[in-house]
Structure formats: structure tokens, C-alpha cells
Amino acid sequence: MSMVTEFNRYAIFKTGGKQYQGIEGKTVAVEKLDGELGDVVEFSEVLFRKTGSEAYEIGQPTLQGAVKASIVRQMKGPKLIIFHFKRRKKSRVKKGHRQPITVIRIESIGA
């Protein structure tokens, strides 16, 4: 028995070179955006929108209407280790990196 949740209203939008699924009321971690906590941001590159159980729109390439979201948190992602090693050359370099991310809450998906 699988637990599949089907959402009737959601949108696929693009920001920071990546595509995200936005569901009203849910939070999404995206690439770093400029802004403070509580600021409202709009994503105009909407690729797909589902507005009902059988009603959906597909962009050619994008749709009219924006996805509106508010900034919940500015933070850094998990630490990634970059390790370069060259055998028999006494060469090894270990670096760490934490990508800055912005957590947003989807307010509306437009219409």
C-alpha cells in the first residue's frame, strides 16, 4: 500500500536555473534570493500550472501570472566536502562549501 498524495493546485516555476514545484502553503528551499524575512517575491517564469483535478495549463515556454511567495529564512545548506587527490604525487586538497539558500513559503500560484 503506497501513500500517494495528490495536490489539486500547484505550479512548476523556474528560479536560479532550477525548476521547483510550488504548492500553496508549503515551503521550498531555493537558490539564494535577495531580500529580508517577510519580503514578498514573485516568480514570473511559470512553466506548468494545475488548477483543478483535471484542469492544467502548460507554458509555451511560460505562462502569464506569477507565483507569489514570502521569504521565511535565509540560511546555508549542508556542508559539502570537495576532496582532490592525485596518487603518487603527494597531492591532496580538502575543501568545504556551504551553498547559501533561501526558504520561501508559497502564498499563491496565480491564475
N, C-alpha and C positions, 0 to 999 in steps of 0.2 A: 504494500500500500504506500503510494507516494503522496507527499504533501505538496501539491502544486497550487500556488496562489496565483490567481488571475486578476489583474487590475484592469478596470474598465476605462480609466483615464490616465494616460501617461504620454510622454513625448521623448523622442530621441533628439538631443541637441549636441552641438559641437562647440568646444572651447579648448584652447591650449593644444590644438592639434589632435585631440582625442574626442571620442563620442561617449556620451553618458545617457543613461535612462533617468528621466526625471519624473517622479511620482509625487503628486500634490501631498504636502505634509511631511515627506520623507527628507532625510539629509543625505547629501552626496559630498564626497571629498574630491575636489578638482584641483587642477594646477593653480599656482598662486595667482590671486586676483588682487588688484589694488583696492583698498577700502578698509573701513573700520567696522567693528561689531555693530550689527543692526542696519548697515547700509543695504539698500536695495540695488541689485544688479539685474540687467536684462541680457538674455542670450537670444540674439536675433537669427542665428543660424540654426533653425529648427528643421530637421531632416524628415521626421515622421511624427505623426500625432494620432493617438487613438482617443476618441471622444465618447465612445459607447461600446456595447458588446460586439456590434457588427459595423460600427462607423469608424473609419480611419481615413487619414489623408497621407499621401506620400509626396514629398517635395521633389521638384524637378529643376534645380537641385535643392532649393529651400522653400519653406512655407512662409506666408505672411503671419504676423503675430509673433510675439516673443514669449519666452519662458521667463517669468519673473521669480527671483529668489532673493533671500536675505542672508547676509553673512552671519554665521553662527560663531565661527572660530578661525583664527589664523594660527597655524602650527607647523611643525616639521614632521615629515613622515618617518618611517622606521629607518634605522641605520643600515646602510648597505656597505659591504666591505669589498673594496677593489684590490685584488692581490695579483701583482705581476711577478712572474718567476721565470728565470732563464736557467735551465740546468747547466751545470759545469761552468758557469760564468760568474758565480758568486754575486748574482744579481737578483734581488728581491725587493719589491716595493709594496708596502701595505698602506692603503689609504681608506678613509671612511667618508661617507657622504650621507647627508640627510636632506631630502628634497623638501622645499617649503610647499605646503598645501593649504588650501582654504576649504573649510567645511561650510556648505551652504544648505539652507532649507528651502525647498521648492514651495513657493506661495501659489502660483497659478501657471498653467501651461498654455494660456492664450486660447483664442478660438477663431 
